[in-house]
């Protein structure tokens, strides 16, 4: 529950497929992988660099606050989720989704009231360790989180 008594619906953009570690790579990881493998055009790479710089300046990187936050031995499967109030951050995600779509890389929007055990929190995001085998399973209701395909 949020401070005003309303249920908080956290938002994440991620691959619909598990990666080699068994987790769902997030939107920024998916785009950065395209860059590392040399698949982006010059214009797409310019977009990625400019927007990654903007995000880096707009909010904290949890791993700089807590270096163990993404350590798989400490927090297995840890993943970041936007708080719904982080609209200024969420509004820029469609550019990344368009870039992924241009390369045939699937990405979906996932919304959950209980994505996992919170191991980090700031004013715009949480990092959680998923509760169960499904990254967004709600341990209270047992229901899956809702998801939408990104485009």
N, C-alpha and C positions, 0 to 999 in steps of 0.2 A: 504494500500500500504506500502511496505517496503521502506527503505531509498533509495534504488536504483531504485525505480519506479516499481518494480515487485510486484505482488500480493502475500501476505504471506498466506501460507496454513498451518494452525495450525493442530496439530495431537493429538488425544485422543484415548485411548483404554478403552472401557466401555462395560458394559452389554447391550445386546439389549433389555432388559426388565426393566421397571421402578420398583424401590424398593418401600417399604412401604411409603416413603416420597414423592414419585412421581418423583424421579430423577433417573438417570442412574449411578449406582455404577461403579467407575473406576477400572482398573485392579489391582491396589495395594489394594484397599478396598475389592475386591473379594477374593484375595489370603489371606489377613489378616482375613477375615471372615472364610475361611476354617481352618485357624490356630486356631482361637478362639473357633471353634466348634469341635476341636480335630480330624479333618479329614485328616490331613497331616501325611505322613509317617515320620520317623526320618530323612531320607535323604531329603525329601521335606522341612521339617521344617528347617534343616540346610541351605538349599539353600535360603529359604525365609529370614532367619535371616541375613545371610552373604550379600545377595543382598540388603536387606532393609538398612543395615548399610552402604553399598557402596553408595546407593542413598542419604541417610541422609548426608553423607560427601560430595557428589558431587554437591549438589545444595540446596538452602535455602527452608525451609518449610515456605510457605507464612503465616501460622498462627502464627509463631514466630515473624514475621515482623509486621503483623497486626492481632491481636487476633480476630477481628470481621470479617475477610475476609470470613469465612465459617459460620457465624452466620445467620441462616435462617430468622431472623426478619430484619436484615440489608441487606443481600445479598441472597435472596431466590434462592435456587438451584445452588449456586456457584459451579463451577467445574474448575479444572486445565487442561490446554492444553499445550502440548509441542510446542515450536517454532520449525520450521523445521530445524533450525541450530543446534538444540540440539541432533545431531546424536549420540554422545557418550552416551546419556541417552536412546534414542530410540533403539539403538542396543542391549540393554540388556533386552528389554521387551519380546522377544520371549521365554526366559526361563520361565517367568511368564505365558505366554500363554500356553506353554506346560504343566505346572503344572495344570492350569485350565482345559485343555482338558482331562488330565488324570482323572479328577473328574467329567467330563461331564458338566462343567460350561461354558456356552457360553460367548464369549467376542469378540467384533468387533473393528476394527480400523475405526475411523471416522475422516474425513478431512474436514476442513471448512475455508473459507476466512473470515468469520464473525460469530464466534460461540456465540457472545453475547457482552454485555457491559463489558468492561475491568474494573475490580475493583482492580487488582494487576498485576504488571509486573516486571520481572527481565530479566536477559540476556538469560534464557533458557525456560521460561514458562510465561503463562498468566493465571489468574483466571478470569472467566467471570460469569456474571449472564445471563442465556439464554434470548434471545430476545422474544421468543414466546413459545407456548405450546410444540413445538418440540425443543429439546436441541440444535440442530444445524441449525435451520432455518435462512437463510440469509435474513435480513429485506430489503435489497436493491433490490434483484432480486426475493425474495419470494421462491427461490428454496431450496430444502433440501440439506444438505451436503451429500457428498458421503461416503459410508461405505463399509468395507470389513470384512468378517468373519475372526476371529482370529483362529489360529490352533496351 
